[in-house]
């Protein structure tokens, strides 16, 4: 038996989904609201609906406004492919490429990019509803949101490499509960996901890359999770950013370069950053600031190396190497059993002659740093015109390299009563031993050979 709560954008009689899918979806939402008016009928009343996007390209010229709960918008494939690689291939070679654009069920965001300070105006999907209860159980599943092009920013960079265009994929402006973003693809958006006031949000198994910012949890929130995603922001923005959240779980994500940070937590408490693979070309990979406290940062793999792709060589996030790969402004955080690989050219270290810092306790008290392993190597930086080959070659390089002098843990004077265990040699841990407890990693004791 068919359901009148299942809609296909290609069969809906209002509008043309290939010319403006926004108009079509807004018309469908209006129909849902017109049919589902009673809040309490036979222990139900407003079940919501599913809106289906078959595989295809759907231009969006009208913003979609979602103001009903229990709505699921779903497609049949996230359709991600790298636009950045293609835009940095000479145009005369495009005819030899198998594909030029992302595929699957694909939304082409064709909204006019204005100069408004209100990011929500450039959002393909705006979720906004005031009143009680909070809007709940809105789901975005298995389709692609493509911003198409970036815009000139006044720099010498080609427009397609700026990561700015005033476009957002999904902007949630109102307090919300139990939202899901699963199996999605986001590409060439200045902001992929910007979600305010989230409760029990799940962002899982998405491909969010080549966006100015990938995941931004703003305002405040609780009990949410960011898990099993493939993520990579531009050099001006965040891969994962959260502010004023409690009980946030960030786990099993693979975070690519070249975001200004991999994970940035501001005023976040009692949350976990665990089992992630984090790769960056700059310091400041994970930042806990604004009194982020009682968090667990454990069993992550950090890799900081150099940018190998010619179009972005020399671009950085503006931080010096004494900032730390992991920087903490907060109290009572636990930093356990992380692996740090620092594979850089010593000639590129800033300030020159500085020992790069791995973990920096900048401010706060009562933090515990234990059994972290640091591998630091000096390698000659090289670049390549091929993004994929250059990055894979850099990742797999493990030939003999010279060791690099580093400070594994730096405890600033504004951070006290911390405990640092087995995370560097006596010389590698820089801390005031009168205000912090330090036990260096045991070293091999050399003994004289009898008779020598």
N, C-alpha and C positions, 0 to 999 in steps of 0.2 A: 504494500500500500504506500503510495507516494505521500510526501509531507509538504504542506504549504509553507513550512518553515525552512525549506531548502531552496536556495536561489542560485541560478547560474547566470553570470553577468552577460553571457553571449545570447541568452534566450529572453532576457528581460525586455519588455516592450518599450521602455523609456530610454532614449539616448542611444549612442553608439559607443560600445565599450572600447573599441580600438582607437577612437578619436578623443574620447574623454570618459574614462572609466570612473572618474570622480563623480561626475553627474549621475552615472548609472547607480553607483553604490549609495549615494545620498538618496536617490529615489527609492531604492530598496529599503533603506533604513526608515524612510518616511512611511512606507507600506507596513513594515513591521510595527511601528508605533501606532498606526491607524487601526491595525487588526488586534494588537495586544494592548488593550486599554485597561482591563480589569486586573487589579493587583491580587485579588483573592477569589478564585473560582475553583471549587472542588479541590482544595489544598494545592492550588497552582494558579496560573493565570498569565504569567509572562515568561515563557520558556526561552525566548530569544530565537536565534536562527543561525544558519550557516550560509555564507556567501562564498560561492565557488568561482575560482579563476582557472579555467582550463589553460594548458600550455599555450602561450602566445604573447604578443607584445601589446600592452595596453597603455596608451598615452593618458596621462593624468593632467588635466588643465584646470580642474576644480578641486579644491581641498575637500577631503572627506572629513565630516564631523561626526564623531561617534559619541552619542549621549544615551545609549541604552546598555544595560548589562546583558550578559550571556550571549554575546555576539562572537561568532568565530568566522574569520576571513581566512580562507585556505586556498592553496594552489596545488600544483603537482610538480614541484621542483624549484630549488633555490636558485638555480641557473647561474651561479657565480663563475665568471672567468675574468682574468686580469685585464682591466682597461688601461691601467698604468703602463704595463709592458707594451701593449699595442700602440698607445699614444706616443711612446718613445721609440717606436720602430719607424724608420723613414716611410712616408706615405706611399712612395712608389713601390714599397715591398708589401703593402696591404693585400694586393691581389693574390699573393701567394699564401696567405694565412687561411686556415680552415674555418675559423670563426672570427668575426670582428666585434661582436657585442655579446653581452650576457644573454642567457636563454631561459628555459623553463617557463614558469608563469611569472611574467615580468611586467612590473609597473614602471613606466618611463615618466619620471617627475619632470613635468614641463611647466611648472609654475614660474611666474616672473620673479626673478631674484631681486628684491628691493633692498633698500638701505635701512629698513626698520630695525630698531634694537630688539624688537619682539621676535624671537626665533620661531615662535609658533606660527607666524604668518607664512613662513616658508615650508611648513610641514605638509607632507603628502597626506598623513593621517593625524588629525587632531582629536584627542580624547578629552572631553571636557563636560562635566556635569556637576553642578553644585547640589547641596541638599543632602537629605538622609534617606536611605543609607548610601554609603559610598558606591560609586559605580564598580561593578564586580564582574569577574570572570569573562573578560574580553580576551580573545586569543587571536594571535597572528601566526599562521603556520604555512610553511612550505611554499613560499613565493619570494620573488626578488623585487627589491626596491632600488632603482637605479637613478642616480642624479644626473647621468649622461655626461656632463662636462663640468670642469672647474673653470674659474674666472681669473682674469688678471688681477694681481694684488699690488701692483706698483713696483714689484721687485724685478730683477733680471730673469727670474724663472719663467719658463714657458707656462702659459695659462693652465695647461692640463696637469702641472706639477705643483700647484699652489695649495691644494686642499681646501679652497674656499669657494663657495657659490651661493651661500644663503639658504641652502636647501636642507631639510630635515626629513628623515624617513618617518618615524613615529614620535610624536610629542604628546605626552600625557600630562595635562596641566592640573588635573584635579586629584584629590585623594582617592586612592583606588585599592582594591583588594583582590587577590588571587588572579592577577593577570598572568598570561603565558605568552612568551615569544619563543617559538620552537621551530627549528629547521628552516630558518629564514636566510636569505642572502641580502646583504646591504653593500652597496658600492657607489663610490663617487658622490657622497653626500657630505656636507660640512658637519652635520650631526646625524648619526645613524639612529640612535635611540636616546631620547631625553625624557626621563620619567621622574615626575615629582610625587612625593608623598606616597611611596609604595609600601604595601603590606602584603607579605607572602607572595611576592613576585617571583616568577621563574623565567630566567633567560637561559635557554638550554639548547645545545647542539646547533648553533647558528654559525654562519660564515659571514663575519663582519670585518671587512678590510677595505683598504684604499679609501677610507673616509677620514675627514678631518678629525672627528672624535667618534669613538665607537659606542661605548656604553657610559651613560651619565645618569647616576641616581642622585637627584637633587632634592633640596628642601629638607626632608627627613624621611625616615622609614624604618622598617623592622622586618626581621624574619624572612628575608629574601635570599635568593641564591642565583649565582652566575656560574654555570657549570658546563663543562665539555664544549666550549666554544672555540672556534678558530678566529683570532682577532688581530687586527693590525691597523693602527691609526697613523695619521700623518705627523710630521715633525712639529707641528704647532699645537697638537691636541693630545687628548687622553685616550688610551686604549680602554682602561677601566677606571672610572672615577665615581666615588661615592662620598656624600657628605651627611653628617648627622644621622647615621644609621646604627642600629644595634642588631646583633644577631644575624649579621650578613655572612653568607657562606660563599667564598670564591675558591673554586676547586676544579682541578683537572682541565684548566684552560691552556691552550697553546697560543701564546701571545707573541706575535711577530714584531720585528722592527717596523717602522721607524717612528713610533709615537714618542712624544716628549717624555712620557712615563708609561710604564707597563701597568702598574696599579697605584693609584693615588687615593688615599683615604684621608678625609678631612673631618675631624670631630667624630670619628667612628669608634665605637666601643664594643667590647665583648663579641668580636667577630673573628673569622678565620680566613687566612690566605694559605692554602695548603695544596701540595701536589700539583702545582702549576709548572709549566715549562715557559720561562720568561727569557726573551731574547731582545737585546737592545744595542744600539750603536752609541749610547750616551750614558753618563752617570744619571743618578736619580731614577733608577728603574722602579723601585718601590718606595713610596713616600707615605709616612704616617705623620700627619701634622695636625695642628689645632687641637692639641691635647687628645689625640687618639690613644685610647688606653684599654688595657686588659684584652688585647688582641693576641691571637696565635698566628705566627708566621713560621711555617714549618714544612720541611721536606719539599721545598721548591728547588728547581734547577734554574739558576741565573747564568746567562751567558751574555757578557758584554764584549763585543768585538768592533771592528771598524766597518764603515759603509763600503761595500765592494762594487756598487753599481754606479757607473760614471755619471748619469744624470743628477744624482743626489750627493755626489762626493763633495765633502767640505761643509755640508749642512749639519748643524747640530742643534741642541736644545738650549745652548747658552750657559750650561752648568760646567764648572770646573771639576777636575778629577778628585779634589778633596771634599766634594759634596757627599760622596758615598754612593755605592750602588743601592744600598738600603739606608734610608735616613729616618730617624725617629724623633719626633717631638711629642712625648706622651709618657704615661706612667704604667708600670706593671704589665708591660707587654712581654710575651715569651717568643724568643727567636731561636728555634731549635732545628738542628739537623738539616740545614740548607746546604746545597752545593753551589759554589760560586766559581765560575770560570771567567777570568779576565785575560783576554787574548788581544793585546793591542801593541801598536808600534810605540816604543818609548819616546820617539821623537815627537809624537803627537800629544803627549801628556801636558795638561795645563793645570797650574802654572808649571813652567819648565823646571825640572829638577824635583818636583813634588812626588812623594810616594802616594799613588792612588789609594783612596780609602774604600774599603769594602762595606763595612757596617759602621754607621755613625750614630751614636746616641747624642743628639744635639741638645736636648732639653727634657727634663722630667726626672722621675725617680722610680726605683724599684723594678727596673727592667731586667730580665734574665736572658743572657745570650749563651747558648751552650752547643757544643759539638757541631759547629759549622766547619765545613771543609772549603778551603780556598786554593785554587790553582791559578797562578798568575804567570803568563808567558809573554815574552817580547817577540813580536813577529813583524816582519816588514809588510807594510800595507800595500796592497795592489788593488786595481780596479779592472772592471771588464764592461763591455757594452752589453753583454748578455746577463740579464737580471737573474734568471734561474740558475744558469751554470755558475755564475760568480758566487751566488749565495751558497749553493751546494758545495762548491770547492772549498769555500771558507769554513763551512761547518765540518767538513770531513778532514780538514788538515790537522794532522796530529804528529807530524814529523818532529824530530828533535828541535827544540827551540830553547833559547836562553831564558832562564828564570827572570822574573821581574820583581823588584823590591816593592812591597805594598805594606800598608797599614791595615791589618785585617779588622781590627776594632779600634775606633777612636771614640773615647768618652770625653765630651766637652765639659768644661767647668760648670755649666748650667744643668748638667745631668749628674745626679748623685745617687748613692745607695743602690747601685746596680750590681749584678753578679755576672761575671764573664768567665766561662769555663771552657777550656779545650777548644778554643776558636782562634788560635794563633800562638806563635812563640812569645817568649817574654818580650822580645824587641818589637814584635808586630802588634802587640796590644798596647795602645797608648791610653793610659788612664791614671788618675790620681789614686794610688793604692791606699791612701788614708781615708778616702770617702767611697771607694768601690771595692768589692771583693773580686780578686782576679786569680785564676789558676790557669797558667799557660799550658798549651798542648805539650805533653812530654816529648822530649827530644831523645835522639839516640846518643847514648853515652859512649864515647870512645875511650878504650882502655889501652894502656901500653902493653905490647907483646913481651912476655917474659924473655929476658936475655937481651933485649934491645936497649 
